[in-house]
């Protein structure tokens, strides 16, 4: 056994190694090259020992080549043959009618044929880890996207037509946009929101007051809009990964404004944007000095009433942990729990898992150890790469080759208003939840004792979204597997953000809903889906009905804040933390 002195002497070298890895991580955007090499090696070695699979791939390549040859011959002969390969449903790079014309259709079909072969080549091989199979497919997709014919002006019919129409002005304007974006990337300066999309004025503008503030969050209480309100208030716990006002965007699609207008007293947490000085904030800090502190404040402002708690995304995960700890400790202040696009089990946590293994997490930890937090661009790049076809390449073509400005939208402005995450908290969340899945495995401890989701007795309303690639709905559905109490599961159309922002009157919306009474047997997600009929419209009114049915009735609105109990109104909503950059 080495002595303590020997260990101490080695520590500077270990810290030097972390510094080097942190520097490399900054250069690679937080992506571990060691994990990528391991992924490629695992896939290649398993494919090398599968001659039958190799013959299958050769046959698939031959079939694709014949399809492509047949299409090319008929197209060059002046015919209009059916296209043998189609883009994925979320790939909008080939929507311009010009891609139907020869020779552009040949280039498009050649690219899609190659993409189809690689999709087949990166399917599971016996013995290959599923994560490495999925990650290889993801990496191949990233590489293929760089050589898509849509990216090159002389191969893209839309760019050629626009260049001819404007005499090349689109390319000049695109070059200006490229220079602006490069300068912004190098400087990392905060971009102010465009006119008409100012937080606190145009967005996040539901009237209210900050009634509590500490170093982690501000608690907002919204001004009543009805003469009577439901006796039980609502607390909204947003994800700390982005700013809270995704739930209070423009007045017409603000969930907060909708709740207040329907006669609820609403409180919302607005998390701080942490700096390097807050690197040691932990998950427990966010639970105890965040969610629990908010519950304490609400209990003082609206005394004697239980609270409807609503958590979104990772805020929902934190709320589930908090609720389980409260149940263990016989704290019965929760009237109900709503989890929106929130996971409690991370074994099927979507495409974000492609970025996570021991090598990757250690790499991120070294980067955060060096800078004190996970920075905004590093996180934004990970989310953008998941849907690179639209979020990177389609945008680049529109902006740099067609010379078009990005049109501002409320959700687009919110999406660029990203936050940092403190090093310790993010490391604990990645390891404890994503990598080791401790919460559903019965190994997540709060204050030294393990918590169990099945202890929660308050009724639960769970919302999943059909096209969610961050929190896939079947993963969200697993809340039903790990709890025993009264639970309602609702599946709505849309994605992780768009599905939640489903205000009444929003076109092309539908949802499915089902109820599981306390103690009922488990029903798997596919069976549930098959038996649940879609209903047209927004899910918000159905949720309002659910909350109202679990409230004790109407009463006079409470005061905004409680100065006599230590919670005076501090300043108008949305407060200060929303403006931190």
C-alpha positions in Angstrom: 0.0 0.0 0.0 1.5 3.4 -0.9 1.8 5.8 2.0 -0.3 8.9 2.5 2.8 11.0 1.7 3.2 9.2 -1.6 -0.4 9.8 -2.5 0.0 13.5 -1.6 3.1 13.7 -3.8 1.2 12.3 -6.8 -1.7 14.6 -6.4 -0.1 17.6 -8.3 0.5 15.2 -11.3 -3.2 14.1 -11.2 -4.3 17.7 -11.2 -2.0 18.4 -14.1 -3.6 15.6 -16.0 -7.0 17.0 -15.3 -5.9 20.4 -16.5 -4.6 18.9 -19.7 -7.8 16.9 -20.3 -9.9 20.0 -19.5 -8.0 22.0 -22.1 -8.5 19.3 -24.7 -12.2 19.2 -23.7 -12.6 22.9 -24.4 -11.1 22.4 -27.9 -13.4 19.5 -28.7 -16.6 21.1 -27.2 -16.6 18.6 -24.3 -16.7 15.5 -26.5 -14.3 12.8 -25.4 -12.1 11.5 -28.3 -11.3 8.4 -26.2 -14.9 7.5 -26.1 -15.3 8.0 -29.8 -12.3 5.7 -30.5 -13.7 3.1 -28.2 -17.0 3.2 -30.0 -15.6 2.8 -33.5 -13.3 0.0 -32.3 -16.1 -1.9 -30.6 -18.3 -1.7 -33.7 -15.5 -2.5 -36.2 -14.2 -5.5 -34.2 -17.7 -7.1 -33.9 -18.4 -6.5 -37.5 -15.0 -8.0 -38.5 -15.9 -11.3 -36.7 -19.4 -11.5 -38.4 -18.8 -12.7 -42.0 -22.5 -13.4 -42.5 -23.3 -9.8 -41.6 -20.6 -8.6 -44.0 -22.2 -10.6 -46.8 -25.6 -9.1 -45.8 -24.2 -5.6 -46.1 -22.6 -6.4 -49.4 -26.0 -7.6 -50.7 -27.6 -4.5 -49.3 -25.1 -2.3 -51.1 -25.7 -4.2 -54.3 -29.5 -3.8 -53.9 -29.2 0.0 -53.3 -26.8 0.4 -56.2 -29.3 -1.4 -58.6 -32.2 0.8 -57.3 -30.1 3.9 -57.8 -29.0 2.7 -61.3 -32.5 2.0 -62.4 -33.7 5.5 -61.1 -30.8 7.2 -62.9 -31.3 5.5 -66.2 -35.0 6.3 -66.2 -34.5 9.9 -65.1 -31.8 10.6 -67.7 -34.1 9.1 -70.4 -36.7 11.8 -69.5 -38.9 9.7 -67.3 -40.3 10.5 -63.9 -39.6 7.3 -61.9 -40.6 6.9 -58.2 -37.8 7.8 -55.9 -36.4 4.7 -54.2 -35.1 6.5 -51.1 -36.8 9.1 -49.0 -35.5 11.5 -46.4 -36.3 10.9 -42.7 -39.5 12.7 -41.5 -37.5 15.3 -39.6 -35.1 16.0 -42.5 -36.2 19.1 -44.4 -33.1 19.7 -46.5 -34.7 18.4 -49.7 -38.1 20.0 -49.6 -37.4 22.4 -52.4 -39.2 21.3 -55.7 -35.9 21.6 -57.5 -34.7 18.4 -56.0 -37.2 16.5 -58.2 -35.3 17.6 -61.3 -32.4 15.9 -63.0 -29.5 16.0 -62.1 -30.3 17.2 -58.6 -32.5 14.2 -57.9 -29.6 11.9 -58.8 -27.3 13.6 -56.2 -30.1 13.5 -53.6 -30.9 9.9 -54.2 -27.2 9.0 -54.1 -26.8 10.6 -50.7 -30.0 9.0 -49.3 -28.9 5.6 -50.7 -25.5 5.9 -48.8 -27.4 7.0 -45.7 -29.7 4.0 -45.9 -26.7 1.6 -46.2 -25.0 3.1 -43.2 -28.2 3.0 -41.2 -28.3 -0.8 -41.9 -24.6 -1.2 -41.2 -24.8 0.3 -37.8 -27.7 -1.9 -36.6 -27.0 -4.1 -33.7 -24.4 -6.9 -34.1 -24.5 -9.8 -31.7 -22.2 -9.0 -28.8 -22.0 -5.3 -29.6 -23.1 -3.0 -26.9 -26.4 -1.3 -27.8 -25.0 2.1 -26.8 -22.0 1.7 -29.2 -24.3 0.6 -32.0 -26.5 3.7 -31.5 -23.5 6.0 -31.1 -21.8 4.6 -34.2 -25.0 5.4 -36.2 -25.1 8.9 -34.7 -21.5 9.5 -35.6 -21.9 8.3 -39.1 -24.9 10.5 -39.5 -22.9 13.5 -38.3 -20.1 12.7 -40.9 -22.6 12.1 -43.7 -24.4 15.4 -43.0 -21.2 17.3 -43.7 -21.2 16.0 -47.3 -24.9 16.3 -48.1 -25.4 17.8 -51.6 -27.7 20.3 -49.9 -24.6 21.9 -48.3 -22.9 22.9 -51.6 -24.1 25.8 -53.7 -23.3 24.1 -57.0 -25.3 21.0 -56.1 -28.3 22.7 -54.4 -31.0 23.8 -56.8 -32.6 26.2 -54.3 -29.2 28.1 -53.9 -28.6 28.1 -57.6 -32.0 29.5 -58.4 -31.7 32.2 -55.7 -28.2 33.2 -56.9 -29.6 33.6 -60.4 -32.5 35.6 -59.2 -30.5 38.0 -57.1 -27.4 38.2 -59.2 -25.3 36.7 -56.3 -26.5 39.2 -53.7 -27.6 36.2 -51.5 -24.0 35.0 -51.3 -22.8 38.4 -50.3 -25.4 38.7 -47.6 -24.6 35.2 -46.5 -20.9 36.0 -46.2 -21.8 38.9 -44.0 -23.9 36.6 -41.8 -21.0 34.1 -41.6 -18.6 36.8 -40.5 -21.0 38.0 -37.8 -21.5 34.5 -36.5 -17.8 33.8 -36.5 -17.1 36.9 -34.5 -19.9 36.1 -32.1 -18.5 32.5 -31.6 -15.0 33.8 -30.9 -16.1 36.5 -28.5 -19.0 34.6 -26.9 -20.7 37.9 -26.3 -24.3 37.7 -25.1 -26.7 38.6 -27.9 -29.5 40.9 -26.8 -33.0 39.8 -27.7 -34.5 41.5 -30.8 -37.1 44.2 -30.6 -40.5 42.8 -29.6 -39.0 39.8 -27.7 -37.7 41.5 -24.6 -38.0 39.3 -21.4 -40.0 41.1 -18.8 -41.7 43.2 -21.5 -42.8 41.0 -24.3 -41.9 37.6 -22.9 -42.2 36.5 -19.3 -44.6 39.4 -18.8 -47.3 37.8 -16.6 -47.7 40.4 -13.8 -46.4 39.4 -10.4 -43.7 39.9 -7.7 -40.5 38.4 -6.5 -41.4 37.3 -3.0 -38.2 35.4 -2.1 -34.6 35.4 -3.3 -31.4 33.5 -2.3 -28.3 32.8 -4.2 -29.9 29.9 -6.2 -33.3 31.1 -7.2 -36.0 33.7 -7.0 -39.6 32.8 -6.2 -42.2 34.6 -8.3 -45.8 35.0 -7.2 -48.2 36.1 -9.9 -51.0 38.6 -9.4 -54.5 37.1 -9.3 -56.6 37.7 -12.4 -59.9 36.4 -11.0 -62.1 37.4 -8.0 -61.9 33.9 -6.5 -59.0 31.4 -6.7 -58.6 27.8 -6.0 -57.6 27.4 -2.4 -54.5 25.3 -3.2 -51.6 27.3 -4.9 -49.5 25.9 -7.7 -45.7 25.8 -7.7 -43.8 25.5 -11.0 -40.3 23.9 -10.8 -38.5 24.5 -14.2 -35.4 22.8 -15.4 -32.2 24.5 -14.3 -30.7 23.7 -17.7 -32.6 26.6 -19.4 -34.5 29.7 -18.1 -37.9 29.3 -16.6 -39.9 31.5 -19.0 -40.4 28.7 -21.5 -43.5 28.3 -19.4 -44.3 32.1 -19.6 -43.5 33.0 -23.2 -45.9 35.3 -25.1 -49.2 36.0 -23.3 -51.1 33.8 -25.7 -49.0 30.6 -25.1 -47.9 31.2 -21.5 -48.8 28.2 -19.3 -48.3 30.5 -16.3 -50.7 33.1 -17.6 -53.3 30.4 -18.5 -53.2 29.0 -15.0 -53.6 32.4 -13.4 -56.4 33.2 -15.7 -58.2 30.0 -14.7 -58.2 31.0 -11.1 -55.1 29.5 -9.6 -52.5 31.2 -7.3 -49.3 30.5 -9.2 -45.7 30.6 -7.9 -42.7 29.8 -10.1 -39.0 29.3 -9.5 -36.5 31.3 -11.5 -33.1 29.7 -11.2 -29.9 31.8 -11.1 -27.4 31.5 -14.0 -24.4 30.2 -11.9 -20.8 31.6 -12.2 -17.5 30.0 -11.5 -17.8 31.1 -7.8 -20.9 28.8 -7.5 -19.0 25.7 -8.8 -19.7 23.8 -5.6 -23.5 24.1 -5.6 -24.8 20.5 -5.4 -28.0 18.7 -6.3 -28.9 18.7 -2.6 -28.5 22.6 -2.6 -31.0 22.7 -5.5 -33.4 20.4 -3.6 -33.1 21.9 -0.1 -32.3 25.6 -0.8 -34.3 25.5 -4.0 -37.5 23.4 -4.1 -37.9 23.0 -0.3 -37.2 26.7 0.3 -39.9 27.6 -2.2 -42.4 25.2 -0.5 -41.6 26.8 2.8 -42.2 30.3 1.4 -45.5 29.3 -0.2 -46.6 27.7 3.1 -46.0 31.0 4.8 -47.8 33.1 2.2 -50.7 30.7 1.8 -50.8 29.1 5.3 -52.8 26.0 6.0 -53.1 24.9 2.3 -51.5 22.1 0.4 -49.6 22.8 -2.8 -50.0 21.5 -6.3 -46.3 21.1 -7.5 -45.5 21.0 -11.2 -42.0 20.1 -12.5 -40.8 20.4 -16.1 -38.0 18.4 -17.6 -35.1 18.1 -15.1 -37.2 20.2 -12.7 -39.7 17.4 -12.7 -36.9 14.9 -11.8 -35.9 17.2 -8.9 -39.5 17.5 -7.9 -39.9 13.7 -7.9 -36.8 13.3 -5.7 -38.2 16.0 -3.4 -41.6 14.4 -3.2 -40.1 11.0 -2.4 -38.0 12.5 0.4 -41.1 14.4 1.8 -43.1 11.2 1.8 -40.4 9.4 3.6 -40.2 12.2 6.2 -44.1 12.4 6.6 -44.3 15.8 5.0 -47.7 15.9 3.4 -47.8 19.4 2.0 -48.2 18.3 -1.6 -51.8 18.2 -2.9 -50.7 16.8 -6.2 -47.6 16.3 -8.4 -47.4 17.1 -12.1 -44.4 15.9 -14.1 -44.1 17.4 -17.6 -41.6 15.7 -20.0 -39.7 14.5 -16.9 -37.9 11.2 -16.4 -37.4 9.3 -13.1 -35.7 6.4 -14.9 -32.8 7.1 -17.3 -32.1 3.7 -18.8 -33.9 4.8 -22.0 -33.2 8.5 -21.7 -33.1 9.3 -25.4 -30.3 10.5 -27.6 -28.6 12.4 -24.9 -27.4 9.0 -23.6 -25.2 8.9 -26.8 -23.0 11.4 -25.2 -22.6 9.7 -21.8 -20.3 6.9 -20.6 -17.6 6.9 -18.0 -15.0 8.3 -20.4 -17.3 11.1 -21.5 -18.5 12.0 -18.0 -14.9 12.1 -16.7 -14.0 14.3 -19.6 -16.8 16.7 -18.9 -15.9 16.7 -15.2 -12.3 17.7 -16.0 -13.5 20.5 -18.2 -15.9 21.8 -15.5 -13.2 21.4 -12.8 -11.1 23.7 -15.0 -13.7 26.4 -15.7 -16.2 25.8 -12.8 -19.3 25.2 -14.8 -20.6 23.7 -18.0 -20.8 26.6 -20.4 -23.7 27.5 -22.6 -22.2 26.8 -26.0 -20.9 23.4 -24.9 -24.5 22.4 -24.0 -26.1 24.0 -27.0 -23.9 22.2 -29.4 -24.9 18.8 -27.9 -28.6 19.6 -28.3 -28.1 20.9 -31.8 -26.1 17.9 -33.0 -29.0 15.6 -32.1 -31.1 17.2 -34.9 -28.2 18.5 -37.0 -30.1 18.2 -40.3 -32.4 21.1 -39.2 -30.7 22.9 -36.4 -27.3 23.1 -38.0 -27.2 22.4 -41.8 -30.7 23.7 -42.9 -30.1 26.9 -40.9 -26.6 27.3 -42.4 -27.9 27.0 -45.9 -30.7 29.5 -45.2 -28.4 31.9 -43.5 -25.1 31.7 -45.4 -26.1 30.7 -49.0 -29.6 32.1 -49.3 -28.7 35.2 -47.3 -31.8 35.0 -45.1 -32.0 36.4 -41.6 -33.2 34.2 -38.8 -36.8 35.2 -38.2 -37.2 35.7 -34.4 -39.8 33.7 -32.5 -40.6 33.7 -28.8 -39.4 30.1 -28.4 -36.3 30.8 -30.5 -35.3 33.7 -28.3 -35.8 31.6 -25.2 -33.8 28.8 -26.8 -30.7 31.0 -27.3 -31.0 32.4 -23.8 -29.0 29.5 -22.4 -27.6 29.1 -18.9 -24.5 27.6 -17.3 -24.6 24.7 -14.8 -22.3 24.5 -11.7 -19.6 21.8 -11.9 -20.5 19.8 -8.8 -24.3 19.7 -9.4 -23.9 18.8 -13.1 -21.4 16.0 -12.2 -23.8 14.6 -9.6 -26.7 14.7 -12.0 -24.8 13.0 -14.8 -23.4 10.3 -12.6 -26.2 9.8 -10.1 -29.1 10.0 -12.5 -28.0 9.5 -16.1 -25.0 7.2 -15.8 -25.9 5.1 -12.7 -29.7 5.5 -12.7 -29.8 5.6 -8.9 -33.3 7.0 -8.5 -35.3 4.2 -10.0 -32.8 1.6 -8.8 -33.4 2.5 -5.2 -29.9 3.9 -4.6 -30.5 7.7 -4.6 -29.9 9.1 -1.1 -31.3 12.3 0.4 -29.6 13.4 3.6 -27.9 10.1 3.9 -31.0 7.9 3.4 -32.3 6.3 0.3 -35.7 7.6 -1.1 -38.3 5.5 -3.0 -40.8 6.8 -5.5 -43.4 4.3 -4.4 -43.6 6.1 -1.1 -45.3 9.0 -2.9 -49.1 9.0 -2.0 -50.1 12.3 -3.6 -51.9 12.0 -7.0 -49.6 12.3 -10.0 -50.2 13.7 -13.5 -47.5 12.8 -16.0 -47.2 14.4 -19.4 -45.1 12.9 -22.2 -44.7 14.2 -25.8 -44.8 12.0 -28.9 -41.8 13.4 -30.7 -39.5 14.0 -27.7 -35.9 13.1 -28.3 -34.7 14.5 -25.0 -37.2 12.7 -22.7 -38.8 10.0 -24.9 -42.4 9.4 -23.9 -41.9 5.7 -23.2 -39.1 6.7 -20.7 -41.4 9.3 -19.2 -44.2 6.6 -19.0 -41.9 4.6 -16.7 -43.1 6.8 -13.8 -46.1 4.4 -13.9 -43.7 1.5 -13.3 -42.0 2.9 -10.2 -45.0 4.4 -8.4 -48.0 2.8 -6.8 -50.5 5.6 -6.2 -53.2 7.3 -8.2 -51.6 8.3 -11.6 -52.9 9.9 -14.8 -50.7 9.7 -17.9 -51.2 12.0 -20.8 -49.4 11.8 -24.1 -49.6 14.9 -26.3 -48.4 15.6 -29.9 -45.3 17.6 -30.4 -41.8 17.6 -29.1 -40.0 18.3 -25.8 -40.9 22.0 -25.8 -43.6 22.4 -28.4 -45.7 19.6 -27.0 -45.8 21.3 -23.6 -46.7 24.6 -25.2 -50.0 23.4 -26.4 -52.4 26.3 -25.7 -56.1 26.0 -26.7 -56.5 27.0 -30.3 -53.0 25.7 -31.3 -53.6 24.0 -34.6 -52.9 20.3 -35.3 -52.8 19.2 -31.6 -54.1 16.0 -30.1 -53.5 14.0 -26.9 -54.2 10.6 -25.3 -55.0 10.2 -21.6 -55.4 7.3 -19.3 -55.9 6.8 -15.5 -54.3 4.2 -13.2 -56.0 4.0 -9.8 -53.9 3.3 -6.8 -52.8 -0.4 -6.6 -53.7 -1.2 -10.2 -51.6 -3.6 -12.3 -49.0 -2.3 -14.6 -49.8 -1.8 -18.3 -46.9 -1.5 -20.8 -46.6 1.6 -22.9 -47.4 -0.1 -26.3 -50.6 -1.7 -24.9 -51.6 1.6 -23.3 -51.1 3.5 -26.6 -53.0 1.0 -28.6 -56.0 1.2 -26.2 -56.0 5.0 -25.8 -57.9 6.9 -28.5 -56.5 10.3 -29.6 -58.5 13.4 -28.7 -58.2 16.6 -30.7 -57.1 19.9 -29.1 -55.0 21.1 -26.3 -54.3 19.1 -23.2 -54.2 22.2 -20.9 -58.0 22.2 -20.2 -57.9 18.6 -19.2 -55.1 19.3 -16.8 -56.9 22.3 -15.3 -59.9 20.0 -14.7 -57.6 17.4 -13.0 -56.1 20.1 -10.7 -59.5 21.5 -9.9 -60.9 18.1 -9.0 -58.0 17.7 -6.5 -58.5 21.2 -4.9 -60.8 22.0 -2.0 -62.7 24.8 -3.6 -62.6 28.6 -4.3 -61.5 31.3 -1.8 -60.4 34.9 -1.8 -56.9 35.4 -3.3 -54.1 35.4 -0.9 -51.9 38.5 -0.5 -48.9 38.8 -2.7 -46.0 38.0 -0.4 -46.2 37.9 3.4 -44.1 40.8 4.9 -45.1 39.8 8.4 -43.7 36.3 7.9 -40.5 37.4 6.2 -41.6 37.2 2.6 -42.1 40.8 1.4 -42.5 41.6 -2.3 -39.0 42.5 -3.5 -39.5 43.7 -7.0 -41.8 43.1 -10.0 -41.7 39.8 -11.9 -39.8 38.4 -13.7 -37.1 39.6 -11.3 -33.3 39.8 -11.7 -32.1 36.2 -12.4 -33.9 36.0 -15.7 -31.6 38.8 -17.0 -28.3 37.1 -15.9 -26.1 36.3 -18.9 
